[in-house]
């Protein structure tokens, strides 16, 4: 992995925001193919 730019705190911020909305952040990783992050949010409340 080669990280040339950025501050490296994006995923923790996304995780915290997602969890504050009642969602989850998970991932699936496969060597040689990469990593997929899955963000699940609950449906919006209807008024």
C-alpha positions in Angstrom: 0.0 0.0 0.0 1.3 3.4 -1.0 -0.2 6.4 0.7 1.2 9.6 -0.7 -1.4 12.2 0.5 -3.9 12.6 3.3 -3.9 12.7 7.0 -5.1 9.1 7.6 -8.1 9.8 9.9 -10.9 9.6 7.4 -12.2 6.1 8.2 -12.4 6.8 12.0 -14.4 9.9 11.3 -16.7 8.1 8.9 -17.2 5.2 11.5 -18.0 7.6 14.3 -20.5 9.6 12.1 -22.1 6.4 10.8 -22.5 4.9 14.3 -24.0 8.1 15.7 -26.7 7.7 13.1 -27.4 4.1 14.2 -25.4 2.5 11.3 -22.4 0.3 11.0 -19.1 0.2 9.1 -17.7 -3.2 8.3 -15.2 -4.5 5.8 -14.3 -7.5 3.7 -10.7 -8.0 2.6 -9.1 -10.5 0.2 -5.4 -10.7 -0.3 -4.5 -9.6 -3.8 -7.9 -8.1 -4.5 -8.2 -5.3 -2.0 -10.6 -4.3 0.7 -14.3 -3.3 0.4 -15.8 -1.1 3.2 -19.6 -1.5 3.7 -21.5 1.3 5.3 -25.1 0.5 6.4 -27.5 3.2 7.6 -31.0 2.6 9.0 -33.9 3.9 6.8 -35.0 7.5 7.4 -37.8 8.1 9.9 -41.1 8.9 8.2 -43.0 11.9 9.6 
